[in-house]
Amino acid sequence: MLLALPAMRIFRQAFPGAQLSLMGKTERLSLVAYDLQAASVHSVDQSGMAYFYVEDGPLPKRLTAFFSEFETALIFGKSNLGILSDHLQRTGIRRVLALPSFPPEDQIIHVSDFLVQSLKTGGLEVHAFFSPLRLAIEARSWAEKFWIEKGWTGGQKVLTIHPGSGSPAKNWNPKHFSEVAEWTVERAKVLFILGPAEKVRKEGIDRKMKEKGFVVAENLPLIQVAALLEKSSAYLGNDSGITHLAASLGIPTVAVFSITNPQVWGPRGPCVRILGGKFSPDRRPQKTGHEDVAPSFEVIEVFPVIEALNSFLLSPRI
């Protein structure tokens, strides 16, 4: 979704006087609703929406009436995109721009660029440029209170670390994250962001947090995670959604990549360093009997990560 934000912004700018509604995973959409000046956010998982993805499916009257209020729609998808587009037009939407979520596998182009180019092909005027994701004042106020409660009064450097991702195969060694945090603690405050998918706490990080005085934010809503990231001086993470979120906020970001191609999936921002071995289509996770492990992480040592972060922590915030 964050890589689609440039395309969504272009679509929004094409209809400046229109009322915008968003439909999708509501927690994720909460990250961009303020930035896009959306009037409402709706869940794609609500009852009846499944019919819109089935050919010749009966369209519920309630949703048909809801969609009939719109003149133009921008939709993203992998499968059944044409079916969804046809059904939305059946409800009365005059123009539906349907964009494949990802470029073809044989095409090496960044996802954001692919989507923007697709919009251009669809007839929209395109002026793409980076600007940090804007958050609502309520989220920012929450982050201010969080740091005050932790004893932070402003003016201090903060390194935020998210040591997980959606796949264990993408995760850097938890021990390395601990080593980076221990190096940082004499130079800046350290914030660890942990979510329900993280297994790394069982592997050593959690044990050292209390000893070293690290701050921990666990299982927070995404909008609150975003607000904490916005206050950070630098960020370190794997190839993950939270890493993309940090980059989209304009935070100096160090991303440790392995099994995915950063030319296609790399985080976008004004100050992003992607570290990892050269991507090869043949590089795949290997089964160890316990979890997927990406062998390329063996060549990503701690020092290059510290070196990249040091330049960010020494420099004034962009």
N, C-alpha and C positions, 0 to 999 in steps of 0.2 A: 504493500500500500504506500509506503513512504517513497519508493522508487517511482510510483505513479503520481506523486504529488505535483511535479512540474506540469504534467499533462492536465491534471485536475485544475491547477491554477490557470492555465491557458484557457481551458473551457470556461472557468468562472469569469475571467476577464472579458470573454467574448460576449457575455450577457450581463453587463454591470448593473442593470436596473432590475434584473429578474430575482425572484425568490428561489433560493437553492435548497433542495432537500437531499440528504445522503442516505443510502441504504447499503447495509453490509453488516460486518461484525461491529456492534455498537461500541465496544470498548476501544477497538482500534480507531474507529471513526472519531471518537472523542479527541484524539490527538490532533486532528486536522480541521475539526468543525469550526473552531474560532478563526483559524487562518483563512479558511474558505468563505467565512461569513455565511455559514449555513443557517437556515431558519429552523431546521428540524433534522433529527437523525432517527432512522427506522431500522429495525432488525430484519435482516434477510432470512432469518430462521423462523419467522412468524408463520402461523398456520396459513396454509394455502399457497405460499410462495413456490413450493415444489412443483406445482402444476405448470408454472411458467417455464420450466426446464424440460417438459415432456411434450413431444410432438402430438398435436391434436388433443392436448389435454383440456379439460373443462376449466375455464378461468373463473375463479370465485368472484361473485358480484361485488363484494366489499373491496377487493383489491383492484378490480377493473375500474370501479368508481374512483378509487384513489389515484391510479395512474392516469386516468382521463383528464385530470386537472393540469397535467404537464404538457408542454409543447415540444420540449427537446430533452433527450436523455443521452448521457455518456455511460457506457457499460464496459466492463472488463471481464474477461473470462477465458478459460482454457477449453472446456467442452460445452457443447450445447449453446454456444454463443449465438448462432444463427436462429435457433429455436426461440431463445429468450428475446432476441430482437424482433422477430415476427410477432410474438405474443404481445410485446409492449406496443407495437404499432396497431395491433388489433384493438387495444384499449382506447386508442385515439391519439397517442403521441405521434406528432407529425414527423419528427426527425429523430432517428436513433443512430448514434455513432457507436459502433461496436468495435472495440480494440482487443486483439489477442493479448493476453497478459504478458506473454514472453515472446521473444524473437524465435525464429526457427532454430533448431539445434545446430544446423550447419552454418549459421550466421553469427559472426563474432561482432556484436554491437551491444553497448550497454543498454540495459532494460529501459532506463529513463529516456535515453536518446531514441530508442525504438518506438516508444509510446508517443513521444513528441512528434517524431516523423510521421507516425500513423495519423495523428491529428491533422497534420499539414496535408497529408493525402486526402483526408476527409473534408478539406475545404476551409479549415479554420486558419486565421492569420496567426503565425507563431513568432513570439519574441521571448525566447526562453533565457532566463538568467537565474543565478542562485540568490536567494535571500533566506535568512534563517526562519525556521518554523516559528510562528507566533503563537503564544499560549495565552489563555484567558487570565485575567487578574486574580481570579479565585485560586487557580493552581499556583500561581506565583506567591500569593499570600500564604498558602499552606506550606510551601517550601521555606519561606522566611521563618515561620514558626518552628518548623522541624529543626532548622539549624540553631535557632536560639535555644531550644530545649537541649540540644547537644553541646551547648557552650560555645558556639561559633558566633562571633560578633561582627564579622565582615573583615575584609582586608587580608584574609588568609587564603593561601592557595589550597585547592581541593583536587585530589585525583580520585575519580570514580572508576571502580573496576566492576565489570560484570563477567564472572568467570565461566558462565554457561552458554548454552545455545539450544536450538531445537534438536540437535543431534550430538551424541557423545563423540562421534567421529570428527566433529569440528572443534572440539575443545582442546585448548592448550593444556599442558600439564598443570594441575592445581598447585603443585609445589613451586612452579615458576611464578605463578600469580602471587604466591606468598612471599617469594623472594623480592619481587618488584615492590610489593606493599611495604616490606620491611625496609627496603632502600628509601622509599618515599617518605616514611613516617617522620624522619628528621627534617624534611624539606617542605612537607605539606600535610594537611589532613587527608586521611584515606577513607573513602566511603565504598563499601561493598554492597552491590545490589544483587539480591538473590531472589529467585522465583521458584514456583512449584516444580519446574523441570530440573532444577540444579541438583546434581548428586555430589557436587564437589565438597559440600560441607562434611560429608562422611569420609573424605579423603585427606583431611588435614587442615583446611583453611579455618574451619570453625573453631578448632582447638586453639589456634593462635590469635584469634580476634581479640579476646578479652585481655590476653597478655600484652598485646601491642597497642591497645587503645583504639582499634579500628572502629569506625561507625558502621552499623549494619542497617540496611533497609530491606525488609523481607516481605515478599508477597503483596506489594503495593499495587493499586490500580495504575494502569499505564500512564494516565495523565499526571499522576503524582511522581512517577518515575521521571517523566519528561521534565517536570518542574525542578527536581533535584539535579538532573543533568544540566539544565540551563545555568545553574549556579556553579558548575564545576569549572576548574581551570584547565583540566585535561581529562581524557577518558581512555581506558584500555579495555578491550574485549575481543571476543572471537568473532567469527563470521555469524552474526546474529541480528535479530530485529532490533535489539537494544543498541547495538553498535550503529546501525543505520539511523536510529533515532538520535543518538548523540551527534552524528555527523550532520543530520538535517537541522539541528539546532545551532549549528555553527561552532560546536565545541571542538577544540583541537583533539583529534581522534587517532589512536593507534589501533589498528585492526590486525589480528593474527589470522591469516587465511591458510587453508590447506587444500581441501578437496573440491572447492568451487573456483571458477575462473573470475578473478576480480575485474577483468575487462568487461564482463557481462554483469556481475553481481556486486561489484565493489561499492562501499558507501560513498556518497557524494557530499562534499562540503568544502569550505574554503581552506581547511587545514587538516588534511587526512593523510596518514602514512599507513600503507598496507605492507605488512611484513609476511614473508613466507617464501617457500621454494617456488621455482617456476612452475606454472600450471601445465599439466599434461592431461589430455583426455583419458589416458590409460590409468591415471592415478585414482584409485578407488579405495574405500575403507576396507580393512581386512578383519576377518573374524578371529577373535582371540579366545573365544569360549565364554567371555564375560561381557564384552561390549565391543562396538566398532572402534577401531583405532586408525587414525590416519598416519601412516609412517612418515610422511613429509615433516611432521612436527619435530622429528628428531633433529632436524637441521636448524630449527628456530630456537636459538639460545636466548638467555636472559639479557645479555649485554646489549644487543641491538635494540631491544625493546626499551631498556632503561635509557639508552642514548637518545632515542627518539622522544621519549617522554621528558627527559631533562631539558631538551631544547624548548619544549612547550611550557614547562613549568618555570623556566628562566625568563621566557618572553612575556611581555604584557599581553593580556587578552585582546584578541582581534575585535 
